[in-house]
Amino acid sequence: MRIALCQTSSTDDPAANLESVRAGVAEAAARGAGLVVFPEAAMVRFGVPLAPLAQPLDGPWAEGLRAIAAEAGVTVVAGMFTPASEGRVSNVLLATGGGVEAAYRKIHVYDAFGHRESDSVEPGAQPVVIEVDGVRIGLATCYDVRFPELFRHLARHGAVATVLCASWGTGEGKLDQWRLLTRARALDSTSWILACDQADPETVGETVTGNAPRGIGHSAVIDPTGRVVHELGAAPETLVVDIDPATVTGVREAIPVLANARL
């Protein structure tokens, strides 16, 4: 299974970001990818008021994403924001194309390191597993990576890989934590982890202020034993990697943590 992680740097303009997605999908499809992943907040970056920019799942941004996926003949996963109750938004991963249509609303909102995502984002409640070319794949978003129960739940519901879309906050030790947590979740769930982060906006000449999570790059593919197959740097780039979902069976036989768990 050939997958692409498109490590982009979102702006505050949804239309411009959709064109960035279009270019990323075209490149990934030309390189043979069937699943193309973009970061959390691909529609619009954090650090701006989200409610005025949120759009429904049948709005122009989502419909544009569907058209891009259909034209390229691939499945696309990308982060967007939809309207929610009390003036907040839902932080959504939209998965579309190739017979897939699903929306995952981020369960664990980022109330940490001085940032309160819950002030503007309503948490979701339902884990989501999609099927791409016969392969079951879980969906997770950024802060979710600190909660192993979600990844184990996805694995127990058939996922052999989990797409993790992020806009990871910068700060001391945060890159080390990103690397440690993504590898740990691979081992916890004995699954592939396909971790796609926003690029570091400073690599595209932007001066970042405030504590909104904007991304640090270092998107990575981790195999079910916790081995990093490939990791990008901080700047925008597209990673295309072949993964073998069948390897999960052997790893789960050798490391049967899902079967042996007693809690």
C-alpha positions as CSV (number, residue, x, y, z in Angstrom):
1,M,0.0,0.0,0.0
2,R,1.5,3.3,-1.1
3,I,0.7,6.3,1.1
4,A,1.7,9.9,1.0
5,L,2.1,12.3,3.9
6,C,1.9,15.9,2.7
7,Q,3.6,18.1,5.3
8,T,2.2,21.5,4.5
9,S,2.0,24.8,6.3
10,S,-1.5,26.2,6.4
11,T,-2.4,29.9,6.2
12,D,-5.4,31.7,7.4
13,D,-7.0,31.5,3.9
14,P,-9.1,28.3,3.3
15,A,-9.2,28.9,-0.4
16,A,-5.4,29.1,-0.7
17,N,-5.0,26.1,1.6
18,L,-7.3,24.1,-0.7
19,E,-5.1,24.9,-3.6
20,S,-2.1,23.7,-1.6
21,V,-4.0,20.4,-1.0
22,R,-4.8,20.2,-4.7
23,A,-1.1,20.5,-5.5
24,G,-0.1,17.9,-2.9
25,V,-2.7,15.4,-4.1
26,A,-1.5,15.8,-7.7
27,E,2.1,15.2,-6.7
28,A,1.2,12.2,-4.5
29,A,-1.0,10.6,-7.1
30,A,1.7,11.1,-9.8
31,R,4.0,9.1,-7.5
32,G,1.5,6.3,-7.2
33,A,0.0,6.9,-3.7
34,G,-3.5,5.7,-3.1
35,L,-3.9,7.3,0.3
36,V,-2.9,10.9,0.7
37,V,-2.8,12.5,4.1
38,F,-2.7,16.2,5.1
39,P,-2.2,17.6,8.6
40,E,-4.7,18.7,11.2
41,A,-6.0,22.2,10.4
42,A,-5.2,21.8,6.7
43,M,-8.3,24.1,6.0
44,V,-7.1,27.0,8.2
45,R,-4.3,27.3,10.7
46,F,-4.6,27.6,14.4
47,G,-4.0,31.1,16.0
48,V,-6.9,32.8,14.2
49,P,-10.6,32.9,15.2
50,L,-12.0,29.6,13.9
51,A,-15.7,30.0,14.2
52,P,-16.1,32.6,11.4
53,L,-14.1,30.3,9.1
54,A,-15.7,27.0,9.9
55,Q,-17.7,25.3,7.2
56,P,-20.2,22.4,7.2
57,L,-19.2,19.1,5.7
58,D,-21.3,19.9,2.6
59,G,-19.7,23.4,2.3
60,P,-17.3,24.6,-0.4
61,W,-14.0,23.5,1.3
62,A,-15.2,19.9,1.9
63,E,-16.8,19.7,-1.5
64,G,-13.6,21.0,-3.0
65,L,-11.7,18.3,-1.2
66,R,-14.1,15.6,-2.5
67,A,-13.6,16.9,-6.1
68,I,-9.8,16.8,-5.8
69,A,-9.9,13.2,-4.4
70,A,-12.3,12.1,-7.1
71,E,-10.3,13.7,-9.9
72,A,-7.0,12.1,-8.7
73,G,-8.7,8.7,-8.0
74,V,-7.3,8.6,-4.4
75,T,-8.5,8.7,-0.8
76,V,-7.6,11.9,1.0
77,V,-7.6,12.6,4.7
78,A,-7.3,16.3,5.7
79,G,-8.1,18.4,8.8
80,M,-10.9,21.0,8.8
81,F,-13.2,22.8,11.1
82,T,-17.0,22.6,11.1
83,P,-19.5,24.6,13.1
84,A,-20.5,23.3,16.5
85,S,-22.6,24.4,19.5
86,E,-22.1,27.5,21.6
87,G,-20.0,29.3,19.1
88,R,-17.4,26.6,19.0
89,V,-16.2,24.4,16.2
90,S,-15.5,20.7,15.7
91,N,-11.9,19.8,14.8
92,V,-12.6,17.3,12.0
93,L,-10.6,14.9,9.9
94,L,-12.5,14.4,6.6
95,A,-11.7,11.2,4.8
96,T,-13.0,11.1,1.2
97,G,-12.5,9.5,-2.2
98,G,-11.9,5.9,-3.4
99,G,-15.2,4.8,-1.9
100,V,-14.5,6.3,1.5
101,E,-16.6,9.0,3.2
102,A,-16.1,9.6,6.9
103,A,-15.5,12.4,9.4
104,Y,-13.7,12.0,12.7
105,R,-14.2,14.7,15.3
106,K,-11.2,15.0,17.6
107,I,-11.9,13.4,20.9
108,H,-9.1,14.8,23.0
109,V,-8.9,18.5,22.7
110,Y,-5.6,20.3,23.5
111,D,-5.9,21.8,26.9
112,A,-2.2,21.7,27.8
113,F,1.1,23.7,27.7
114,G,-0.9,26.9,28.3
115,H,-3.3,26.5,25.4
116,R,-7.0,25.8,25.8
117,E,-8.4,24.3,22.6
118,S,-11.7,23.5,24.5
119,D,-12.5,27.2,24.6
120,S,-13.0,27.2,20.8
121,V,-13.3,23.5,19.9
122,E,-16.0,21.1,21.0
123,P,-14.6,17.5,21.6
124,G,-15.9,14.6,19.7
125,A,-16.9,11.2,21.1
126,Q,-16.7,8.5,18.4
127,P,-13.6,6.7,17.2
128,V,-13.5,6.1,13.4
129,V,-12.1,3.4,11.3
130,I,-12.1,3.6,7.5
131,E,-11.3,1.0,4.9
132,V,-9.0,1.9,2.0
133,D,-8.5,-0.8,-0.7
134,G,-9.5,-3.4,1.8
135,V,-7.2,-2.1,4.6
136,R,-8.8,-0.9,7.8
137,I,-7.2,2.4,9.0
138,G,-8.0,4.3,12.2
139,L,-8.1,8.1,12.4
140,A,-6.6,10.2,15.2
141,T,-5.7,13.9,15.7
142,C,-2.7,15.5,17.4
143,Y,-3.3,15.5,21.2
144,D,-5.0,12.1,20.8
145,V,-1.4,10.6,20.6
146,R,-1.1,11.0,24.3
147,F,-4.0,8.6,24.9
148,P,-3.0,5.0,24.1
149,E,-6.5,3.7,24.8
150,L,-7.7,5.3,21.6
151,F,-5.1,3.6,19.5
152,R,-5.7,0.2,21.1
153,H,-9.4,0.7,20.6
154,L,-8.9,1.3,16.9
155,A,-6.6,-1.8,16.6
156,R,-9.2,-3.9,18.4
157,H,-11.8,-2.7,15.8
158,G,-9.6,-4.0,12.9
159,A,-7.2,-1.1,12.2
160,V,-3.8,-2.2,11.1
161,A,-2.7,1.4,10.7
162,T,-3.7,4.7,12.2
163,V,-3.4,8.0,10.4
164,L,-2.4,10.7,12.9
165,C,-2.9,14.3,11.7
166,A,-1.3,17.0,13.8
167,S,-0.5,20.6,14.2
168,W,2.1,20.0,17.0
169,G,3.0,22.8,19.3
170,T,6.6,23.9,19.5
171,G,8.6,24.2,22.7
172,E,11.4,22.6,24.7
173,G,11.3,18.9,24.4
174,K,8.3,18.8,22.1
175,L,10.1,17.1,19.2
176,D,11.4,14.4,21.5
177,Q,7.9,13.9,22.8
178,W,6.5,13.7,19.2
179,R,9.0,11.0,18.3
180,L,8.5,9.1,21.5
181,L,4.7,9.2,21.5
182,T,4.3,8.1,17.9
183,R,6.6,5.2,18.4
184,A,4.9,4.2,21.6
185,R,1.5,4.2,20.0
186,A,2.8,1.9,17.3
187,L,3.9,-0.5,19.9
188,D,0.8,-0.1,22.1
189,S,-1.4,-1.0,19.2
190,T,1.0,-3.1,17.1
191,S,-0.1,-1.0,14.2
192,W,1.5,1.2,11.5
193,I,1.4,4.9,12.5
194,L,1.2,7.4,9.7
195,A,1.9,10.7,11.4
196,C,1.5,13.9,9.3
197,D,2.3,17.2,11.0
198,Q,2.1,20.8,9.9
199,A,5.5,22.0,8.7
200,D,7.2,24.5,11.0
201,P,5.9,27.9,9.7
202,E,9.2,29.6,10.3
203,T,10.6,27.4,7.5
204,V,8.4,29.4,5.1
205,G,9.4,32.7,6.5
206,E,6.6,33.3,9.0
207,T,7.4,34.7,12.4
208,V,5.2,32.9,14.9
209,T,3.9,34.5,18.1
210,G,1.6,33.2,20.8
211,N,1.0,29.7,22.0
212,A,-1.3,28.3,19.3
213,P,0.1,25.0,18.0
214,R,1.3,25.6,14.5
215,G,3.4,22.5,13.7
216,I,7.1,21.5,13.9
217,G,7.2,19.1,10.9
218,H,8.9,15.7,11.3
219,S,6.1,13.8,9.8
220,A,6.9,10.1,10.1
221,V,5.9,6.5,9.2
222,I,6.4,4.1,12.1
223,D,6.1,0.3,11.7
224,P,4.2,-1.9,14.2
225,T,7.4,-2.7,16.1
226,G,8.0,1.0,16.7
227,R,10.7,1.4,14.1
228,V,10.8,4.7,12.3
229,V,10.7,3.8,8.6
230,H,11.1,7.4,7.4
231,E,10.9,10.9,9.0
232,L,10.9,14.3,7.3
233,G,12.5,17.5,8.5
234,A,10.8,20.7,9.6
235,A,10.1,22.2,6.1
236,P,7.1,21.5,3.8
237,E,7.7,18.2,1.9
238,T,5.7,15.2,0.6
239,L,6.7,11.8,1.9
240,V,5.7,8.8,-0.2
241,V,6.2,5.4,1.4
242,D,5.1,1.8,0.7
243,I,3.8,0.0,3.7
244,D,2.8,-3.7,4.1
245,P,-0.3,-4.0,6.2
246,A,0.2,-7.8,6.3
247,T,3.2,-7.4,8.6
248,V,0.9,-6.5,11.4
249,T,-0.3,-10.2,11.7
250,G,3.2,-11.4,12.4
251,V,4.0,-8.6,14.8
252,R,0.8,-9.3,16.8
253,E,1.7,-12.9,17.0
254,A,5.2,-12.1,18.3
255,I,4.1,-9.2,20.6
256,P,0.4,-10.1,21.6
257,V,-0.2,-7.1,23.8
258,L,-3.7,-6.7,22.5
259,A,-4.6,-10.4,23.2
260,N,-2.7,-10.4,26.5
261,A,-4.2,-7.2,28.0
262,R,-6.2,-7.8,31.1
263,L,-7.6,-4.3,31.6
